[in-house]
Amino acid sequence: MWALVLLAICCLLSSAILAQDWVKTGTSLGVAKVRLAVPDFKPSTSDPQNDALLKTFNDTLWNDLDVSGVVELVSKSFYPLQVPGQPTEVNFLAWNAPPPDAAMLAFGSLGVAAGKLTVQGWLYDVKNTQSPQVLGKQYSDTSSDAAARIMAHKFADEIIFRLGGGITGIAETQIYFVSDRSGHKEIWAMDYDGSNQHQITHLGSISLSPRVSPDGSRIAFSSLTKTGWEIMMFSLDLNRPVTFPHLGGTNLSPAWSGDGTKLAFSSSRGGEPEIYVSDVSGGNLHRMTTAKGPDVSPVWNRKTNAQIAFVSGRTGLPQIYTMEADGTNQQRMTDQGYAVSPNWAPNGQFLTFAWVRKYGPGEPGASDLYLMDIASKQWVQLTHDGGRNDFPSWSPDGRHIVFQSSRSGKEEIWTMLADGTKVQQLTFTGRNTQPNWSWK
């Protein structure tokens, strides 16, 4: 009897490990992480602004690298007492031998002179004493906390690009979301790490489901207007709303195609909510679904532009479906419970979504995030009973997911690596929901 129990436990553990393996492989998280030492940058001038700007730069650089998913940061408690600010100060043996035992070393200096901030940074392969330099960069701008943060983001992305297989980092990306902190549900934006949170729209109504265009120039969203729920368009270049036609009915959850030429959305203009596709000006409108029951929340396969995932209640409780971009070949992907909010990974291989797998009277179940391989329908659970988790959105590097969760007691925005690790809270004021990660 006990042998059978042990065998069952071993099988479960084995399947969980295998599931993590295919997730890590598909999200570029399965490669061996490089041991990277990142000592605090040193001051290069005696300006009194240096201390504050060094703290901003050093904290931002460390966090960017720590959550990147591609490096293993060596604890600063292992660092030698003398840290370099210039290449001539690098003691290779002190860094490449235990206790730091680093493979790579990122170091440099920061200084303010005549109101100008200058950062010099290097990335060294400390196992290669003959030709160690992998990267050398210099950044200059008007002295400010924001400039120090941007320079740290840029240097981090350069490091991640070189150590992460040539995939561009996300430190300079944006996240758009809905917040009620102004008294109304408006569209807001922030840096990927939660800094620089600022309001985009000022409509004084209810705005939902922000979706930024692939080129980062516009946000499509739905908003409650005098004529009902309409698809709205906001130009980030012009910093104002731009026209989008009145379609009739209730219009919700717009989504951009990967090439930026089309929008998919849900509309009840013909009766029940169905999926429609138009060009970005609202013209050339086509209805994609006709089944009985509401069809909502479309999202494109951004890699191929040939498939759309969506939510349908045609069989009762909402489930995730996929179809070709012309509406053909509609297939149900989830097999039970209550599944909503699909989002397609940049590589086109995975869908992530919110799923209450056990739903109904007397059925205990939480809304957790899941990741599914489209070809095999194999899935893995990413969050585990930490409040209600919903509205996942992929980062452009395919290594991270931003989502909404009530695990802190109210709805806030969180991020994690795509395998469910490195969970971080980004928002703390008001209620913040429905995040959408920029495409680049």
NORVENMO-V306984 format. One record per pair of residues at least 24 apart in sequence whose C-alpha atoms are under 6 Angstrom apart, sorted by the first residue. I is the first residue (numbers start at 1). J is the second residue. If there is no record, write none. Layout:
# NORVENMO-V306984
I | J
I | J
This chain:
# NORVENMO-V306984
27 | 398
27 | 399
33 | 70
33 | 71
33 | 72
34 | 71
34 | 72
35 | 72
35 | 73
35 | 102
35 | 103
36 | 72
36 | 73
36 | 74
36 | 102
36 | 104
36 | 105
37 | 73
37 | 74
37 | 102
37 | 105
38 | 106
41 | 107
41 | 108
41 | 109
42 | 85
42 | 109
43 | 109
43 | 110
43 | 111
44 | 109
44 | 110
44 | 111
45 | 111
47 | 112
50 | 111
53 | 145
57 | 148
57 | 149
57 | 152
61 | 152
61 | 156
70 | 164
85 | 109
92 | 126
96 | 126
103 | 127
115 | 143
116 | 141
116 | 142
116 | 143
117 | 141
117 | 142
117 | 143
173 | 440
174 | 438
175 | 436
175 | 437
175 | 438
176 | 435
176 | 436
177 | 433
177 | 434
177 | 435
178 | 432
178 | 433
178 | 434
179 | 431
179 | 432
180 | 430
180 | 431
181 | 430
194 | 426
209 | 253
209 | 434
214 | 260
214 | 439
222 | 252
253 | 297
255 | 299
257 | 300
258 | 302
258 | 305
266 | 296
288 | 327
301 | 344
301 | 348
303 | 347
303 | 348
311 | 340
341 | 391
343 | 393
345 | 394
346 | 398
349 | 373
349 | 374
350 | 374
354 | 390
382 | 420
391 | 434
393 | 436
395 | 437
396 | 439
396 | 440
404 | 433
